[in-house]
Amino acid sequence: MDLSKLRGGEMIAAIGGIVLLIALFFFDWYGIGASVSTPIGEFSIRGDFGAWDRQGFFGTLANLVILAAGAAAVGLALLTVTSRTVALPVAGSALTAFLGIAAVVMVLARMVLQPLDNEFVDLKFGIWLALIGAAGVAIGGWQSIQEEGATSAHRSDRPPRTDRFVAAPPPPPSEPLGPPGSGPPPRGPSDPH
């Protein structure tokens, strides 16, 4: 495991992924409150719940995309520090950027499409933290792609290595070169050569 392989984009994505996973599992996303007046008195109902509580079908799909983005970001960092080739981290960067963008869209959708009527629901700290984490995953994945492109461009600026391949010498000219018309006479059908 070589931590020096970890570039800025991969580090941003990994931190964003960890934040996203923490927000997804350990913080409340919604607060519900309502007050009811009766002849006996006024009653208030309050409750807080997280991303996995009362999410419905769309919420479950959104949570799975968000979970995949967080896992991909952390996995990208682990893949980078343990990999011997750059092909896997490049593909991982593209997947992480895509899932990060999808997670941002899903968190925004969960903000708009709340589990109850919006007048009864307050957005809690956890959903805002998830949005920040998802943005970190998307930005880090995108930056990682850009950094790989810059690394590839830097590699192409260097002259190719010649210690692996030995080039054969060019073949000798078949005819001696001289002034025009000084070459051998053209061969015809009667020429025995």
N, C-alpha and C positions, 0 to 999 in steps of 0.2 A: 504494500500500500504506500503510494508516493503522493503525499499531499501537495507537493510542488507542481503536480500536473493540473491541479484545480485552478481554473481561470476565474476571472471576475464574474462572468455571466453565470457559470455553473454554481459559484458560491451564492450569488443573489437568488438564483432559482432554488437552491437547497434551503436557504433561510426562509424564503417565501413558502416553500413546501412544508417546512416544519411548523411555521406559523399557521398555515392553512389547516393542517391536520389537528393542531391544538384547538383552533377555533371550531372545527367541525365536531370534535368529540367532547370538549371540556367547558365550553362557554354557552350561555343562553343566547339565543338569536332573537327571540320574541318575548314581549311582555304583554299580557292581556289584562285589561282592567275594565270594569263596568260598575256603575253605581245604580242602585234601584231604590226609589223612594216608595215607601208603603206607609199606611196609617200608623204602623207600629214604630217606624223609624226608617233611617236610610241605611242600606246595606251596600258594601263595596266588595267586589270580587276581584282579586288579583292573582295572577299566576305567570310564571316564567317558564319557558321551555326552549330546548335546543333544536338543532337542525334535524335530529332524527325523531322528534316528537311531533305527532300530528302532521306529518309531511305529505301524505297522500301519494298517489302514483307519480305525478310530475316531480314532487319533492324528492322522492326516492331516486328517480333518474338523475335529477340535478345533483343530489348528494353523491351518487356514484361517479359522476363526471368530476366533481370536486375532489373526491377521494383519489381518483385516478391521477389527477393533476398533481396533488401533493405527493403521492407515491412516486410518480415519474420524476419529479424534481429531485427528491432525495435519492432515487435510484440513479439518476444521471450523475450526481456527484460521486456516488459509490462506484459506478461503472468507470468514471474517468480516472479515479485514483487507483483502481485495480486493473485497468485494461492495459494491454501491451500494444494495441493498435488503435488508431484514431477513427477507424470506420464506425465502430459501435457508438462512441460518444457523439459523432456527428449525427447519426440517425437518432440517437437519444435526445439531442438538442432540438431537432425538428419536432419530434413527438412531444417533448416538454413544452415547447413554444405553442404548439397547437392546443394541447390540453390546458395550458395556462389561459389562453384566450377563451377557450370554451368555459373554463371555470369562472372567469370574470363575468361572462354572459349569464351563466347559471346563478351566480350569487346576485347579480342585478335582477334577474327574473324572480328570485326568491324574495327580494326586497319589495318588488312590485306586486307579485302574486302571493300575498300573505295567506296564512291558513284560515283566517276569519276576515270579516269586514275590516277595512283599514282604519275605521274610526275607533275600533276597539283594540287595535294592535299597535304596540310601540316596538320599534327596532332597537334591539339591545346591542351591547358592546361586541358580542361574539360575531354578529353578521358583518359589522364594520371591519373587525379584525380579519374575517375570512376574505373580504373584498381586498384588503391590503395584501394579504398573503397570496391570493390568486393573481393580483397585479404583479407581485414580485416574481411569481413563477413564470408568467408570460414575458415580462421584461428580461428576466435572467435567461430564459430559453432563447429568446430572440438575440440577446447580446452574445450568447454562446455561439449561435450560428454565425454571427458577424465576426467574432473572434476567430473562429475556424476558417472563415474565408480570408481573413487577414493573414493567418498563419500559412494557408495554402499559397497565397500570393507571395508571401515572403519566401517560401520554399521555391517557387518558380523563378524568383529573381536570381537565385544562386545558379552557377553553372552546374551542369549534370556531373555526377560522379563518374570518373573514368576508371577507377580502380577495380570495378566489377567486370567490365567488359574490355576486351582487347580488340581493337579494330584491325582488320586486315589491311595491308598496304594497297594503294590503288594499283590496278593492273598497268603494265607498261604500254605505251602507245603502240598500236599495231603497225603504223607507218611512220617513218621519220618525218618530222615536221620541217618544212622549209618554205621558201618563197612560193607564191602561187604559180602553178604550172610546173614546178620542179619535181613533182611527185612522179611515180612510175606511170608509164603510158597506159592508157585504158586497154583492157583486155577485150579482144574481139572473138568471134567464132573460130578464127584460124589460129589463135594463139594457143599453143599446147600447154601452157601452165595451168 
